[in-house]
Each structure stands twice: as structure tokens, then as C-alpha cells.
Amino acid sequence: MYLALLLLLPLLLCFLAKYVFWKDSFGWANLLITMGACILVTLGGLTIEFYGTTADTEIWSGSITGKERRIVPCSHSYPCNCHEVCTGSGKDESCSEHCDTCYEHPYDVSWTLYFSTGNTINIARGGT
């Protein structure tokens, strides 16, 4: 079904070229050659698209055998609830700003990949 939809416009353009633009100089042989080229280009594009989306990442001397999702503390902190704290009195008084530490989200998620070779790779990811 998708192939027919993809071929519809190029084939219509071939017929349009034959019957509207070049009535006398565009023969049946030229029409068939042009239509064949359109079909080959469309099928080539579909083949490239199919194998491009189904390709896998090759890991030399091994393959991924498992993965593990790990919840880790959030690493996206920012200062919040800031307030001034003063110590001493009179001309010996010293004030400074103190802030709590807040986090953008409760935790981050990291992944560990396990390979048939015994190797592991840790992938740090963003939070929830």
C-alpha cells in the first residue's frame, strides 16, 4: 500500500510529461524508461530506509546480554530558601547569606549495560 502511494506522484508526473508537455517528442519507450527509473529510485530509497532503521550497533567481540536500571541521587541542585544569618552584635556583627540545597527532581536514572565479554558500560541519564 505504501509503495503504491510513494509511486503515485512520480508515475503521474511521467504521464503528465508524456501527454501535456511533450506530446510528440516523448514516445512510449521514453515513458516506460522514465517510469522504470522512478520505480527503481523509489525502491532503492525504501531499501536504504528499511536497512537504515533495522541496523544494529556492532560491538566487536561480544554482544549486549542485559541491562540494569539504577536509581541514583539527583545531581541537578540549586540554592533555595536563602536567608541572612547574623552573628555578634554592634560593630562586631557579621552577616552572611545561607541557602538550602534543592533538587530539580527526586532522582536520576543511570543504566548499566552488560556484555557477553564480561565488560560493562555505565550510562548516566537525566532525572524524572
The first five atom37 places (N, CA, C, CB, O) and aatype in JSON, in Angstrom:
{
  "aatype": [12, 18, 10, 0, 10, 10, 10, 10, 10, 14, 10, 10, 10, 4, 13, 10, 0, 11, 18, 19, 13, 17, 11, 3, 15, 13, 7, 17, 0, 2, 10, 10, 9, 16, 12, 7, 0, 4, 9, 10, 19, 16, 10, 7, 7, 10, 16, 9, 6, 13, 18, 7, 16, 16, 0, 3, 16, 6, 9, 17, 15, 7, 15, 9, 16, 7, 11, 6, 1, 1, 9, 19, 14, 4, 15, 8, 15, 18, 14, 4, 2, 4, 8, 6, 19, 4, 16, 7, 15, 7, 11, 3, 6, 15, 4, 15, 6, 8, 4, 3, 16, 4, 18, 6, 8, 14, 18, 3, 19, 15, 17, 16, 10, 18, 13, 15, 16, 7, 2, 16, 9, 2, 9, 0, 1, 7, 7, 16],
  "atom_mask": [
    [1, 1, 1, 1, 1],
    [1, 1, 1, 1, 1],
    [1, 1, 1, 1, 1],
    [1, 1, 1, 1, 1],
    [1, 1, 1, 1, 1],
    [1, 1, 1, 1, 1],
    [1, 1, 1, 1, 1],
    [1, 1, 1, 1, 1],
    [1, 1, 1, 1, 1],
    [1, 1, 1, 1, 1],
    [1, 1, 1, 1, 1],
    [1, 1, 1, 1, 1],
    [1, 1, 1, 1, 1],
    [1, 1, 1, 1, 1],
    [1, 1, 1, 1, 1],
    [1, 1, 1, 1, 1],
    [1, 1, 1, 1, 1],
    [1, 1, 1, 1, 1],
    [1, 1, 1, 1, 1],
    [1, 1, 1, 1, 1],
    [1, 1, 1, 1, 1],
    [1, 1, 1, 1, 1],
    [1, 1, 1, 1, 1],
    [1, 1, 1, 1, 1],
    [1, 1, 1, 1, 1],
    [1, 1, 1, 1, 1],
    [1, 1, 1, 0, 1],
    [1, 1, 1, 1, 1],
    [1, 1, 1, 1, 1],
    [1, 1, 1, 1, 1],
    [1, 1, 1, 1, 1],
    [1, 1, 1, 1, 1],
    [1, 1, 1, 1, 1],
    [1, 1, 1, 1, 1],
    [1, 1, 1, 1, 1],
    [1, 1, 1, 0, 1],
    [1, 1, 1, 1, 1],
    [1, 1, 1, 1, 1],
    [1, 1, 1, 1, 1],
    [1, 1, 1, 1, 1],
    [1, 1, 1, 1, 1],
    [1, 1, 1, 1, 1],
    [1, 1, 1, 1, 1],
    [1, 1, 1, 0, 1],
    [1, 1, 1, 0, 1],
    [1, 1, 1, 1, 1],
    [1, 1, 1, 1, 1],
    [1, 1, 1, 1, 1],
    [1, 1, 1, 1, 1],
    [1, 1, 1, 1, 1],
    [1, 1, 1, 1, 1],
    [1, 1, 1, 0, 1],
    [1, 1, 1, 1, 1],
    [1, 1, 1, 1, 1],
    [1, 1, 1, 1, 1],
    [1, 1, 1, 1, 1],
    [1, 1, 1, 1, 1],
    [1, 1, 1, 1, 1],
    [1, 1, 1, 1, 1],
    [1, 1, 1, 1, 1],
    [1, 1, 1, 1, 1],
    [1, 1, 1, 0, 1],
    [1, 1, 1, 1, 1],
    [1, 1, 1, 1, 1],
    [1, 1, 1, 1, 1],
    [1, 1, 1, 0, 1],
    [1, 1, 1, 1, 1],
    [1, 1, 1, 1, 1],
    [1, 1, 1, 1, 1],
    [1, 1, 1, 1, 1],
    [1, 1, 1, 1, 1],
    [1, 1, 1, 1, 1],
    [1, 1, 1, 1, 1],
    [1, 1, 1, 1, 1],
    [1, 1, 1, 1, 1],
    [1, 1, 1, 1, 1],
    [1, 1, 1, 1, 1],
    [1, 1, 1, 1, 1],
    [1, 1, 1, 1, 1],
    [1, 1, 1, 1, 1],
    [1, 1, 1, 1, 1],
    [1, 1, 1, 1, 1],
    [1, 1, 1, 1, 1],
    [1, 1, 1, 1, 1],
    [1, 1, 1, 1, 1],
    [1, 1, 1, 1, 1],
    [1, 1, 1, 1, 1],
    [1, 1, 1, 0, 1],
    [1, 1, 1, 1, 1],
    [1, 1, 1, 0, 1],
    [1, 1, 1, 1, 1],
    [1, 1, 1, 1, 1],
    [1, 1, 1, 1, 1],
    [1, 1, 1, 1, 1],
    [1, 1, 1, 1, 1],
    [1, 1, 1, 1, 1],
    [1, 1, 1, 1, 1],
    [1, 1, 1, 1, 1],
    [1, 1, 1, 1, 1],
    [1, 1, 1, 1, 1],
    [1, 1, 1, 1, 1],
    [1, 1, 1, 1, 1],
    [1, 1, 1, 1, 1],
    [1, 1, 1, 1, 1],
    [1, 1, 1, 1, 1],
    [1, 1, 1, 1, 1],
    [1, 1, 1, 1, 1],
    [1, 1, 1, 1, 1],
    [1, 1, 1, 1, 1],
    [1, 1, 1, 1, 1],
    [1, 1, 1, 1, 1],
    [1, 1, 1, 1, 1],
    [1, 1, 1, 1, 1],
    [1, 1, 1, 1, 1],
    [1, 1, 1, 1, 1],
    [1, 1, 1, 1, 1],
    [1, 1, 1, 1, 1],
    [1, 1, 1, 0, 1],
    [1, 1, 1, 1, 1],
    [1, 1, 1, 1, 1],
    [1, 1, 1, 1, 1],
    [1, 1, 1, 1, 1],
    [1, 1, 1, 1, 1],
    [1, 1, 1, 1, 1],
    [1, 1, 1, 1, 1],
    [1, 1, 1, 0, 1],
    [1, 1, 1, 0, 1],
    [1, 1, 1, 1, 1]
  ],
  "atom_positions": [
    [[0.83, -1.2, 0.0], [0.0, 0.0, 0.0], [0.87, 1.26, 0.0], [-0.94, 0.0, 1.21], [0.63, 2.18, -0.78]],
    [[1.9, 1.29, 0.89], [2.76, 2.47, 0.95], [3.56, 2.64, -0.33], [3.7, 2.37, 2.14], [3.82, 3.76, -0.78]],
    [[3.96, 1.51, -0.92], [4.72, 1.58, -2.16], [3.89, 2.23, -3.26], [5.18, 0.18, -2.59], [4.39, 3.05, -4.03]],
    [[2.62, 1.87, -3.33], [1.74, 2.46, -4.34], [1.59, 3.96, -4.12], [0.36, 1.78, -4.32], [1.59, 4.73, -5.08]],
    [[1.47, 4.38, -2.87], [1.35, 5.81, -2.58], [2.64, 6.56, -2.91], [0.99, 6.02, -1.11], [2.6, 7.68, -3.4]],
    [[3.79, 5.93, -2.63], [5.06, 6.57, -2.94], [5.29, 6.69, -4.44], [6.2, 5.8, -2.3], [5.92, 7.64, -4.9]],
    [[4.78, 5.72, -5.2], [4.98, 5.74, -6.65], [3.95, 6.59, -7.38], [4.94, 4.35, -7.19], [4.13, 6.91, -8.55]],
    [[2.87, 6.95, -6.72], [1.77, 7.65, -7.37], [2.23, 8.98, -8.0], [0.66, 7.91, -6.37], [1.97, 9.21, -9.18]],
    [[2.89, 9.83, -7.24], [3.3, 11.13, -7.76], [4.32, 11.02, -8.9], [3.88, 11.97, -6.64], [4.12, 11.65, -9.93]],
    [[5.4, 10.23, -8.76], [6.35, 10.14, -9.87], [5.72, 9.57, -11.14], [7.53, 9.28, -9.47], [6.02, 10.03, -12.24]],
    [[4.85, 8.57, -11.0], [4.23, 8.0, -12.19], [3.25, 8.98, -12.83], [3.52, 6.69, -11.84], [3.14, 9.04, -14.05]],
    [[2.54, 9.73, -12.0], [1.65, 10.76, -12.56], [2.46, 11.83, -13.3], [0.81, 11.41, -11.45], [2.02, 12.32, -14.34]],
    [[3.62, 12.18, -12.77], [4.48, 13.16, -13.45], [4.97, 12.61, -14.79], [5.67, 13.52, -12.56], [5.11, 13.37, -15.74]],
    [[5.23, 11.32, -14.86], [5.63, 10.71, -16.14], [4.52, 10.84, -17.17], [6.01, 9.24, -15.95], [4.77, 11.22, -18.32]],
    [[3.3, 10.51, -16.78], [2.17, 10.64, -17.7], [1.92, 12.1, -18.07], [0.91, 10.03, -17.09], [1.58, 12.4, -19.21]],
    [[2.07, 13.0, -17.11], [1.9, 14.42, -17.38], [2.94, 14.89, -18.4], [2.02, 15.24, -16.07], [2.62, 15.67, -19.3]],
    [[4.16, 14.43, -18.27], [5.21, 14.79, -19.23], [4.87, 14.26, -20.61], [6.57, 14.25, -18.78], [5.11, 14.94, -21.61]],
    [[4.33, 13.07, -20.68], [4.01, 12.47, -21.98], [2.84, 13.17, -22.65], [3.69, 10.98, -21.82], [2.91, 13.48, -23.84]],
    [[1.77, 13.42, -21.93], [0.53, 13.89, -22.55], [0.35, 15.4, -22.54], [-0.63, 13.27, -21.87], [-0.47, 15.91, -23.3]],
    [[1.08, 16.14, -21.7], [0.87, 17.59, -21.65], [2.05, 18.36, -22.23], [0.63, 18.04, -20.21], [1.86, 19.22, -23.09]],
    [[3.25, 18.05, -21.78], [4.4, 18.86, -22.15], [5.05, 18.42, -23.46], [5.4, 18.82, -21.06], [5.36, 19.26, -24.31]],
    [[5.27, 17.13, -23.62], [5.98, 16.64, -24.8], [5.15, 15.59, -25.53], [7.36, 16.05, -24.4], [5.55, 14.43, -25.6]],
    [[4.01, 15.99, -26.06], [3.1, 15.05, -26.73], [3.76, 14.3, -27.87], [1.89, 15.79, -27.26], [3.64, 13.08, -27.97]],
    [[4.47, 15.02, -28.71], [5.02, 14.39, -29.91], [6.44, 13.87, -29.72], [5.01, 15.36, -31.04], [6.8, 12.86, -30.32]],
    [[7.24, 14.53, -28.9], [8.65, 14.15, -28.8], [8.92, 13.13, -27.69], [9.48, 15.38, -28.56], [10.04, 12.61, -27.6]],
    [[7.95, 12.83, -26.87], [8.13, 11.91, -25.76], [7.39, 10.62, -26.1], [7.62, 12.52, -24.41], [6.18, 10.52, -25.9]],
    [[8.13, 9.63, -26.62], [7.5, 8.39, -27.08], [7.21, 7.41, -25.97], [0.0, 0.0, 0.0], [7.54, 7.65, -24.8]],
    [[6.59, 6.3, -26.35], [6.24, 5.27, -25.38], [7.49, 4.65, -24.75], [5.4, 4.19, -26.04], [7.48, 4.3, -23.57]],
    [[8.55, 4.51, -25.52], [9.78, 3.94, -24.98], [10.35, 4.86, -23.89], [10.84, 3.73, -26.1], [10.78, 4.4, -22.83]],
    [[10.34, 6.17, -24.17], [10.81, 7.13, -23.17], [9.95, 7.09, -21.92], [10.83, 8.55, -23.75], [10.46, 7.17, -20.8]],
    [[8.65, 6.96, -22.1], [7.73, 6.9, -20.95], [8.03, 5.67, -20.09], [6.26, 6.87, -21.43], [8.09, 5.78, -18.87]],
    [[8.22, 4.51, -20.72], [8.49, 3.29, -19.97], [9.85, 3.35, -19.27], [8.44, 2.07, -20.91], [9.98, 2.89, -18.14]],
    [[10.85, 3.93, -19.93], [12.17, 4.07, -19.31], [12.09, 5.0, -18.1], [13.2, 4.61, -20.33], [12.66, 4.7, -17.05]],
    [[11.38, 6.11, -18.24], [11.24, 7.07, -17.14], [10.48, 6.44, -15.97], [10.52, 8.33, -17.61], [10.85, 6.62, -14.81]],
    [[9.4, 5.71, -16.28], [8.63, 5.05, -15.22], [9.48, 4.0, -14.52], [7.36, 4.41, -15.8], [9.42, 3.87, -13.3]],
    [[10.28, 3.25, -15.28], [11.16, 2.25, -14.68], [12.19, 2.89, -13.77], [0.0, 0.0, 0.0], [12.49, 2.37, -12.69]],
    [[12.74, 4.04, -14.19], [13.7, 4.75, -13.36], [13.04, 5.24, -12.07], [14.3, 5.94, -14.13], [13.64, 5.15, -11.0]],
    [[11.81, 5.75, -12.17], [11.08, 6.2, -10.97], [10.87, 5.05, -10.0], [9.72, 6.81, -11.36], [11.04, 5.21, -8.79]],
    [[10.5, 3.89, -10.53], [10.26, 2.73, -9.68], [11.57, 2.29, -9.01], [9.66, 1.57, -10.49], [11.58, 2.0, -7.81]],
    [[12.67, 2.25, -9.78], [13.95, 1.85, -9.2], [14.43, 2.82, -8.14], [14.99, 1.72, -10.3], [14.94, 2.39, -7.1]],
    [[14.29, 4.11, -8.37], [14.73, 5.1, -7.39], [13.89, 4.98, -6.11], [14.63, 6.53, -7.97], [14.43, 5.05, -5.01]],
    [[12.59, 4.8, -6.26], [11.72, 4.67, -5.09], [12.04, 3.4, -4.31], [10.25, 4.66, -5.53], [12.14, 3.43, -3.09]],
    [[12.21, 2.28, -5.02], [12.55, 1.03, -4.34], [13.92, 1.12, -3.67], [12.52, -0.14, -5.32], [14.12, 0.58, -2.58]],
    [[14.87, 1.78, -4.32], [16.19, 1.97, -3.71], [16.1, 2.79, -2.44], [0.0, 0.0, 0.0], [16.74, 2.45, -1.44]],
    [[15.32, 3.86, -2.47], [15.13, 4.68, -1.27], [14.48, 3.9, -0.15], [0.0, 0.0, 0.0], [14.88, 4.02, 1.01]],
    [[13.46, 3.11, -0.48], [12.8, 2.29, 0.54], [13.75, 1.25, 1.13], [11.57, 1.59, -0.05], [13.72, 1.0, 2.33]],
    [[14.59, 0.67, 0.3], [15.56, -0.32, 0.77], [16.56, 0.32, 1.73], [16.29, -0.98, -0.41], [16.86, -0.23, 2.79]],
    [[17.07, 1.48, 1.36], [18.01, 2.18, 2.23], [17.34, 2.56, 3.54], [18.56, 3.45, 1.53], [17.94, 2.41, 4.61]],
    [[16.12, 3.04, 3.48], [15.39, 3.43, 4.7], [15.14, 2.21, 5.59], [14.05, 4.12, 4.34], [15.29, 2.29, 6.81]],
    [[14.75, 1.08, 4.99], [14.46, -0.12, 5.77], [15.72, -0.63, 6.48], [13.88, -1.23, 4.87], [15.69, -0.89, 7.68]],
    [[16.81, -0.76, 5.74], [18.03, -1.29, 6.35], [18.67, -0.28, 7.28], [19.02, -1.7, 5.27], [19.39, -0.67, 8.2]],
    [[18.43, 1.01, 7.07], [18.96, 2.02, 7.98], [18.27, 1.98, 9.33], [0.0, 0.0, 0.0], [18.91, 2.22, 10.36]],
    [[16.97, 1.69, 9.35], [16.24, 1.67, 10.62], [16.31, 0.33, 11.32], [14.8, 2.03, 10.38], [16.01, 0.24, 12.51]],
    [[16.71, -0.72, 10.61], [16.79, -2.03, 11.26], [18.23, -2.41, 11.57], [16.15, -3.09, 10.38], [18.48, -3.5, 12.1]],
    [[19.16, -1.54, 11.26], [20.57, -1.85, 11.54], [20.81, -1.81, 13.04], [21.51, -0.87, 10.8], [20.15, -1.07, 13.77]],
    [[21.76, -2.59, 13.48], [22.1, -2.66, 14.9], [23.53, -2.16, 15.08], [21.94, -4.12, 15.45], [24.33, -2.18, 14.14]],
    [[23.84, -1.73, 16.26], [25.2, -1.29, 16.56], [26.06, -2.51, 16.85], [25.23, -0.31, 17.77], [25.73, -3.33, 17.7]],
    [[27.14, -2.63, 16.14], [28.02, -3.77, 16.32], [28.99, -3.52, 17.46], [28.8, -4.07, 15.03], [29.63, -2.47, 17.54]],
    [[29.09, -4.49, 18.34], [30.06, -4.43, 19.42], [31.05, -5.55, 19.13], [29.38, -4.58, 20.85], [30.69, -6.73, 19.17]],
    [[32.26, -5.19, 18.85], [33.25, -6.19, 18.47], [33.53, -7.14, 19.61], [34.53, -5.52, 18.01], [33.68, -6.73, 20.76]],
    [[33.61, -8.39, 19.28], [33.95, -9.45, 20.24], [32.94, -9.55, 21.37], [35.33, -9.2, 20.81], [33.33, -9.85, 22.5]],
    [[31.69, -9.33, 21.1], [30.68, -9.51, 22.13], [29.36, -8.88, 21.75], [0.0, 0.0, 0.0], [29.25, -8.22, 20.71]],
    [[28.37, -9.1, 22.59], [27.05, -8.5, 22.37], [26.45, -8.15, 23.72], [26.12, -9.46, 21.58], [26.89, -8.64, 24.76]],
    [[25.44, -7.3, 23.69], [24.76, -6.9, 24.93], [23.92, -8.06, 25.41], [23.88, -5.62, 24.71], [23.08, -8.59, 24.67]],
    [[24.13, -8.46, 26.64], [23.37, -9.58, 27.21], [22.35, -9.14, 28.24], [24.32, -10.57, 27.84], [21.46, -9.92, 28.59]],
    [[22.46, -7.92, 28.72], [21.49, -7.45, 29.7], [21.7, -5.98, 30.02], [0.0, 0.0, 0.0], [22.7, -5.37, 29.65]],
    [[20.72, -5.44, 30.73], [20.82, -4.05, 31.17], [20.2, -3.93, 32.55], [20.13, -3.07, 30.16], [19.34, -4.73, 32.93]],
    [[20.65, -2.93, 33.29], [20.14, -2.72, 34.65], [19.84, -1.24, 34.84], [21.16, -3.22, 35.72], [20.68, -0.38, 34.57]],
    [[18.65, -0.96, 35.31], [18.22, 0.42, 35.6], [18.54, 0.7, 37.06], [16.68, 0.64, 35.3], [18.11, -0.04, 37.95]],
    [[19.3, 1.77, 37.3], [19.67, 2.12, 38.67], [19.19, 3.53, 38.98], [21.19, 2.0, 38.88], [19.39, 4.45, 38.2]],
    [[18.57, 3.68, 40.14], [18.13, 4.99, 40.6], [19.26, 5.57, 41.45], [16.78, 4.91, 41.42], [19.72, 4.93, 42.4]],
    [[19.7, 6.77, 41.09], [20.81, 7.43, 41.79], [20.34, 8.79, 42.27], [22.07, 7.56, 40.87], [19.36, 9.32, 41.74]],
    [[21.0, 9.38, 43.27], [20.59, 10.7, 43.76], [20.65, 11.74, 42.64], [21.49, 11.13, 44.94], [21.5, 11.68, 41.75]],
    [[19.75, 12.69, 42.71], [19.69, 13.75, 41.71], [20.96, 14.59, 41.76], [18.45, 14.64, 41.94], [21.45, 14.95, 42.84]],
    [[21.49, 14.9, 40.59], [22.71, 15.71, 40.53], [22.43, 17.13, 40.05], [23.74, 15.05, 39.61], [23.36, 17.9, 39.78]],
    [[21.16, 17.49, 39.93], [20.77, 18.81, 39.44], [20.29, 19.67, 40.61], [19.66, 18.69, 38.35], [19.08, 19.8, 40.84]],
    [[21.23, 20.25, 41.33], [20.87, 21.03, 42.52], [20.94, 22.53, 42.24], [21.8, 20.68, 43.68], [21.58, 22.98, 41.3]],
    [[20.25, 23.27, 43.09], [20.27, 24.73, 43.01], [20.0, 25.29, 44.42], [19.21, 25.27, 41.97], [19.34, 24.62, 45.22]],
    [[20.48, 26.5, 44.72], [20.24, 27.08, 46.04], [18.79, 27.55, 46.16], [21.21, 28.26, 46.3], [18.22, 28.09, 45.21]],
    [[18.21, 27.35, 47.35], [16.83, 27.8, 47.57], [16.65, 28.15, 49.05], [15.8, 26.7, 47.13], [17.51, 27.86, 49.89]],
    [[15.53, 28.78, 49.36], [15.19, 29.18, 50.73], [16.35, 29.96, 51.38], [14.84, 27.94, 51.57], [16.74, 29.67, 52.51]],
    [[16.87, 30.91, 50.67], [18.0, 31.69, 51.17], [17.54, 32.67, 52.26], [18.68, 32.46, 50.01], [16.45, 33.25, 52.18]],
    [[18.38, 32.84, 53.26], [18.08, 33.77, 54.35], [19.4, 34.3, 54.92], [17.22, 33.06, 55.46], [20.46, 33.69, 54.76]],
    [[19.32, 35.43, 55.57], [20.51, 36.06, 56.13], [20.69, 35.6, 57.57], [20.41, 37.61, 56.05], [19.74, 35.59, 58.36]],
    [[21.93, 35.23, 57.92], [22.26, 34.8, 59.28], [23.31, 35.77, 59.82], [22.78, 33.31, 59.31], [24.35, 35.99, 59.19]],
    [[23.03, 36.34, 60.99], [23.96, 37.31, 61.59], [24.49, 36.76, 62.91], [23.25, 38.68, 61.82], [23.76, 36.12, 63.66]],
    [[25.77, 37.01, 63.17], [26.39, 36.62, 64.43], [27.07, 37.85, 65.05], [27.42, 35.46, 64.22], [27.48, 38.75, 64.32]],
    [[27.18, 37.88, 66.35], [27.79, 39.01, 67.04], [26.77, 40.12, 67.22], [0.0, 0.0, 0.0], [25.6, 39.98, 66.89]],
    [[27.24, 41.24, 67.76], [26.36, 42.38, 67.97], [27.16, 43.66, 67.84], [25.66, 42.3, 69.36], [28.39, 43.66, 67.97]],
    [[26.45, 44.75, 67.59], [27.1, 46.06, 67.48], [28.02, 46.12, 66.29], [0.0, 0.0, 0.0], [27.69, 45.66, 65.19]],
    [[29.22, 46.71, 66.54], [30.16, 46.85, 65.43], [30.86, 45.53, 65.12], [31.19, 47.92, 65.74], [31.56, 45.44, 64.11]],
    [[30.69, 44.49, 65.95], [31.27, 43.16, 65.7], [30.28, 42.22, 64.99], [31.72, 42.54, 67.01], [30.56, 41.04, 64.78]],
    [[29.13, 42.77, 64.62], [28.12, 41.93, 63.97], [28.58, 41.58, 62.55], [26.73, 42.64, 63.93], [29.06, 42.43, 61.8]],
    [[28.41, 40.31, 62.2], [28.77, 39.82, 60.86], [27.58, 39.05, 60.3], [30.05, 38.91, 60.91], [27.04, 38.17, 60.96]],
    [[27.18, 39.39, 59.08], [26.02, 38.75, 58.46], [26.45, 38.06, 57.16], [24.88, 39.79, 58.17], [27.34, 38.53, 56.45]],
    [[25.81, 36.95, 56.89], [26.07, 36.24, 55.63], [24.78, 35.54, 55.2], [27.22, 35.2, 55.79], [23.87, 35.32, 55.99]],
    [[24.75, 35.21, 53.93], [23.56, 34.55, 53.38], [23.77, 33.04, 53.41], [23.27, 35.05, 51.93], [24.82, 32.55, 53.01]],
    [[22.77, 32.32, 53.88], [22.8, 30.86, 53.89], [21.61, 30.36, 53.1], [22.77, 30.31, 55.35], [20.5, 30.87, 53.21]],
    [[21.86, 29.34, 52.29], [20.81, 28.77, 51.43], [20.74, 27.26, 51.64], [21.07, 29.1, 49.93], [21.74, 26.6, 51.92]],
    [[19.53, 26.75, 51.5], [19.34, 25.3, 51.48], [19.67, 24.81, 50.07], [17.87, 24.9, 51.9], [19.77, 25.61, 49.14]],
    [[19.83, 23.52, 49.93], [20.05, 22.91, 48.62], [18.76, 22.21, 48.19], [21.24, 21.91, 48.64], [18.27, 21.33, 48.89]],
    [[18.22, 22.61, 47.05], [17.04, 21.97, 46.49], [17.44, 21.24, 45.21], [15.91, 23.02, 46.2], [18.48, 21.53, 44.62]],
    [[16.61, 20.29, 44.78], [16.89, 19.46, 43.61], [15.74, 19.58, 42.61], [17.12, 17.98, 44.0], [14.58, 19.73, 42.99]],
    [[16.09, 19.5, 41.33], [15.09, 19.64, 40.28], [14.09, 18.49, 40.28], [15.77, 19.72, 38.94], [12.93, 18.69, 39.92]],
    [[14.51, 17.3, 40.67], [13.64, 16.13, 40.7], [14.16, 15.16, 41.75], [13.56, 15.44, 39.3], [15.29, 15.31, 42.21]],
    [[13.36, 14.18, 42.14], [13.74, 13.32, 43.27], [14.98, 12.45, 43.01], [12.59, 12.43, 43.63], [15.74, 12.18, 43.94]],
    [[15.19, 12.01, 41.76], [16.33, 11.12, 41.49], [16.66, 11.15, 40.0], [16.02, 9.68, 41.95], [15.87, 11.63, 39.19]],
    [[17.84, 10.62, 39.67], [18.26, 10.42, 38.28], [18.26, 8.92, 38.02], [19.67, 11.04, 38.01], [18.25, 8.11, 38.94]],
    [[18.26, 8.56, 36.74], [18.31, 7.15, 36.36], [19.59, 6.91, 35.57], [17.05, 6.74, 35.53], [19.86, 7.62, 34.59]],
    [[20.36, 5.94, 35.98], [21.55, 5.51, 35.24], [21.33, 4.08, 34.78], [22.83, 5.63, 36.12], [20.61, 3.31, 35.41]],
    [[21.97, 3.74, 33.67], [21.85, 2.39, 33.13], [23.21, 1.74, 33.1], [21.23, 2.41, 31.71], [24.23, 2.4, 32.86]],
    [[23.24, 0.45, 33.36], [24.44, -0.35, 33.21], [24.17, -1.4, 32.14], [24.87, -1.01, 34.56], [23.19, -2.15, 32.24]],
    [[25.03, -1.46, 31.11], [24.91, -2.46, 30.07], [25.92, -3.57, 30.33], [25.14, -1.84, 28.66], [27.08, -3.3, 30.65]],
    [[25.48, -4.82, 30.19], [26.34, -5.97, 30.39], [26.58, -6.65, 29.04], [25.71, -6.97, 31.41], [25.66, -6.82, 28.25]],
    [[27.83, -7.03, 28.81], [28.22, -7.63, 27.54], [28.64, -9.08, 27.73], [29.36, -6.84, 26.89], [29.03, -9.49, 28.83]],
    [[28.56, -9.85, 26.66], [28.95, -11.26, 26.72], [30.43, -11.43, 27.0], [28.58, -11.96, 25.42], [30.87, -12.51, 27.38]],
    [[31.21, -10.38, 26.8], [32.65, -10.44, 27.08], [32.98, -10.22, 28.55], [33.38, -9.4, 26.24], [34.13, -10.36, 28.96]],
    [[31.96, -9.88, 29.35], [32.18, -9.6, 30.76], [32.34, -8.12, 31.05], [0.0, 0.0, 0.0], [32.38, -7.72, 32.21]],
    [[32.43, -7.31, 30.02], [32.57, -5.86, 30.19], [31.23, -5.23, 30.56], [33.12, -5.21, 28.91], [30.17, -5.8, 30.28]],
    [[31.28, -4.07, 31.19], [30.08, -3.3, 31.49], [30.32, -1.84, 31.08], [29.71, -3.4, 32.99], [31.45, -1.35, 31.08]],
    [[29.24, -1.18, 30.74], [29.29, 0.25, 30.43], [28.19, 0.92, 31.24], [29.1, 0.52, 28.89], [27.05, 0.48, 31.24]],
    [[28.55, 2.0, 31.94], [27.57, 2.79, 32.69], [27.16, 4.0, 31.86], [28.15, 3.24, 34.07], [28.01, 4.72, 31.33]],
    [[25.85, 4.21, 31.76], [25.31, 5.35, 31.01], [24.53, 6.21, 31.99], [24.4, 4.88, 29.81], [23.51, 5.78, 32.51]],
    [[25.0, 7.41, 32.24], [24.31, 8.33, 33.15], [23.23, 9.06, 32.35], [25.32, 9.36, 33.8], [23.47, 9.52, 31.24]],
    [[22.06, 9.15, 32.91], [20.94, 9.8, 32.25], [20.33, 10.86, 33.15], [19.87, 8.78, 31.84], [20.7, 10.99, 34.32]],
    [[19.39, 11.62, 32.57], [18.7, 12.68, 33.31], [17.68, 12.13, 34.28], [0.0, 0.0, 0.0], [17.49, 10.92, 34.4]],
    [[17.04, 13.03, 34.97], [16.11, 12.65, 36.03], [14.68, 12.5, 35.58], [0.0, 0.0, 0.0], [14.37, 12.6, 34.39]],
    [[13.82, 12.25, 36.56], [12.42, 12.04, 36.27], [11.62, 13.26, 36.64], [11.89, 10.82, 37.02], [10.4, 13.28, 36.47]]
  ]
}
